[in-house]
């Protein structure tokens, strides 16, 4: 970090004013941003948006809230229904966690999503980011909220670094240093920083000519140096992976109104319902179907009784 105070922090009131005004003009029309959106709906959006693109989340979020408009409505259903409704959003454990969180909200908080960060952190599946996001976006509490997009904005705006690298505690400190004191302005600023990273200050092709805070950007002022930290390792390919085998079992069970045989689940994992490429993979790794099956049992995403398998 520079030894002198970055311009964006010295002039944080103007930075916040410009960024918030830009957000009002340019923000995407996302349904969970609509006035009057309940805290439960915000919580559901945060669960769904973890590692999933906005475009895939929107229709699933709408359908979910139509079916389960309150935590009590979801808690009254079996966990397997949540997993089934999750469909192909990926990482289906999030559906189980969301069901457990709904049950906890009903049992511990009278069916109302808590606004206190510590109470939110006590809910299943709610981590530090999600807790602060719910408190800020649902209740207007003043907390720094930092996601991947915000971290990239902070790296460039505050530190003059092309990309953010691994998450660190100082990310929250940087956001706190920029956050307006006014609660309403702070909530907008949190959302605006995320939006800026999502549609303008992007990783590969930043649109600096459209950035409302470009004049305060340390990276721009330094001539856009290629000084990004070491990148994270690339995620392993999905094709032929255990994740794909698990997904085949989950897809089979979502389609099935009744329990299926263990053999049918293992056949699905092996790709016997699919095409030759999947079958060749399972032939190369004959232990994969059983490994995928066992991992779903361990995660609580499927249950087995007397050789029959179903969603929980």
N, C-alpha and C positions, 0 to 999 in steps of 0.2 A: 504494500500500500504506500502511496505517496506520503511524504513526511508532512506536507502542508494539507490543509483541509480542502477536499475537492470542491469545485465550484458549485456542484449541485447541492451539497449540504450547506454551504455558506448561504446559498440563495434558495433554501428549501421551500419557502412560501411561494415564490414565483414558479418553481418547478412543479409544485403540487397544483397550483392554479392552472398552469398550462396543460398539464397531463390530465387533470380532471375535466377540463373544458373539452379537450380532445375526445375523451372517453364518451362524454355526453353526445358528441356529434357522430362519432365513428364506431362505437361499440357494436358488435354483432348482436342481433336480436335473439338471444338465447332464452328459452322459456323460464328457466329458474331465476332469471334476473327480473322477471315481471313484478311490478308492485303487488304486494299482498301475498307473495309466495310464502307458504308456511315454513316454519323451521324444519319440519319433517321432510318437506319436499327438497329443501336445501341439503339436508343430510343425505337423502337418497342420491341427489345429483353428485355430491362429493364422493360417495362410495362408487358410483358408476364411472366417474371420470378418472379414477385411478388407473393409469396405464391404458386408457381407452380413448379413441378419438371422439371429439364432440359430435361429429355427424352420426356416428353409430349409437351414441348415447341418447340423443334427442327422442327418437321414436320409442325406445325402450323405457325411458323415463316417463314419457306421457302415458304409455300403457300401464306402467307400474302404479302411478298415482291415481289413474282411473279405477284400478282394481283395489288398491290399498291406500286410500287417501290419508290414513292415520296410522300411527304405530300399532294401535289396538287392532285395526283391521288386519294387518299383516300377522301380528302375534297370534291371532285366532286361527290361522291356517297352519298346516304342517310345514316344517322346514323344506320338505321336498317340493312343495308348490313354489316356494321362492326360487329354488334352484331351477325348476322347470321354466318359470317365467323369465329367469335371467337369460335364457336362450343362449346365444352365441356371443355374448359380450366378452367372454374370456375370463380366466381366473375365477371360476365359479365359487370358490370359497368366500368371495365377497358377498354372495347371496346368502350363504349360511350366517356369516357375521352380521349382515344386515337384519336377518330374522332374529338372531340372538339379541342384537341391540334393541330391536323393537320390543322384544319381551322384557328386557331390562328397563326400558323407558316406561312401560306399562306398570311393572312391578315396583319400581323404585321411585318413579317421578310422576305417578298418576296419569300416564299417557302423554305427558308434555315433554318435548325435547328440552333438556336443561340448557341454560345459557352460560353457566359457569364452566370455564375451561377444565378445571380439575374434575368436575362431574362428567363432562363429556369424555375426558380421557379414560374414565372408568368403564365406559361402554365398550363392548366387544367390537373390534375392528376400527376403533377411532384412535388414531395416532396424533402426535403433536400438530402436524399440519392441518388435519381434518378438524380437530377440536378448535383451533384458532379460526379456521375458515367459517365454521358454523357460527361461532360466537360473533364474528365480524359481519358476515353476510346475512345471517338470519336475524340477529339481534342488534346489530350496529355497535357492538362493543369495540373498543379501540385496542386492537392487537396487530402486530406485524404478521402478515400472511405471505409466505414465500413458497412458490412452487417452482418447477423447472424453468418456466418462461421468465418469472420474476428474477430468478438467480442470474440468468443471462443478462437481463437489463441492468441489474446491479453491478455485475462484473464489468460491463462496458461503461456505464454511466459513472460509477463511483471509482473504479480501479483502473480503467483503461485497458482491460484485458478482453481479448476477443471472445473467449468462452469461459464458462464458470468453473469447469472441473467438478470435483466431488463436493457434495454438500458439506457445509461447515457452520459452526455456531455463529461465526461473524456475519453470515448472511442475514440473520435476524437482527443483529446489531446495526447493520447497514440500513435495513428497512426501517427500523425504529428511528434512526437518525433522520430519515426523510419523511416520516409519517406526520401528517398534520395533527395538531393537538385536538382540533374539533372532531368529535366522534363521527359525525356524518361524513365529513370530508375525508377522514381516515378510511372509512369503509369504501368510499368511491376510489380513493387512491390505491388501495390494495387491489381492487378489481381492475383498475386502469393499468397498473404495472403489469399484471398478468396478460391483459389484452394487448398491450404494446409488444410484449415478447412473443405473443402468439401470431400477430398479423403484420407487425412492422419490424421489430428488432429480432428477426428470425435467425436461426443458427447459420444457415447456408447463404441466404441472399437477403441480408438486411436492407430495408428500404429507407435509408437514412434521410433522403430528401423529404420524406413524409413524417419524420419523427418530430413530435411537438417539443421535445426537450433536447434536441440535437445541439443547441448552443452551449449546453452544460456538460456534454458528454466527453469524458476524459479519453475514451478510445478514439473518437472522431478528432479531438484536439491534438492527439499524438500522431495522427496520420494513419489510423487504422492498422496498427502493427499486427503481424501474424504471430501473436504471443500467447496463443491458447495453451492451457496446461494439457498434460497427457490425457488423452481421451480414455473413456471407459472401454473395457473389452466389449467387442460386439456380441450381441446375444446369439446363442446357437441357433442354427436354422430350425424352423418349425417342421419342415417336411422330413418325415421319418423319425421324428423325435418322440420321446415319452409323452410330451405334452400333446402331440397329435393323437397318440394311442389313447390317452385319457379322454381326449375330446370325442373320439369315436364312441367310447362307452357311454359318455354322458349324452351324446346325441341320440343313441339308441334308447336310453331310458327316458329321455324327454318325449320321444315319440310314442312310448309304450304306456298305455293306461294301466296295465297290470305288470307285475313282476316278470322278469325274464329269467331264463336259466343262466347259470354261471357259464356254461359252455357258449351260449349265444353272446354273452358279454365279452368273453375272451376272443371269440371269433371276430367280433366287431373291432376289438383292439388291434387284432392282427391285420385288419383291412380286408377281411374276406367279403365284406359288403361293397368294397370299393374296387379299385383297379389294380393292374399288375404292379405298378411301382410300389404301392403300399405292401403288397404281398411279398415282393422281393425283399423289402426292408425287414419284415418280420422273419423271413427265412434266414436272413443274415444274423438276426438277433432273436432267436427263438424264446428267450426269456423275457422279452419286452412286454408281451400281452399280460403275463402274470404280474410283472413288476408294476405296470400301469394300474392293473386291477387292485393290487394290494395297496398302492399309494392312495387310491381313491377311498378305499375302506379306512385307511389310517387317517385321512383328512375328514372323515365323516360325511363325504359327499354321496356315498352309496352305502347301503346296508344289505347284508346277506343273511338269509334264514332258510335252512334246509335246502341249500343249493339254488335258491331263487334270489334274484338281485333286484333292488328297486331304489328309487330316490328316498332319502330319509323322511 
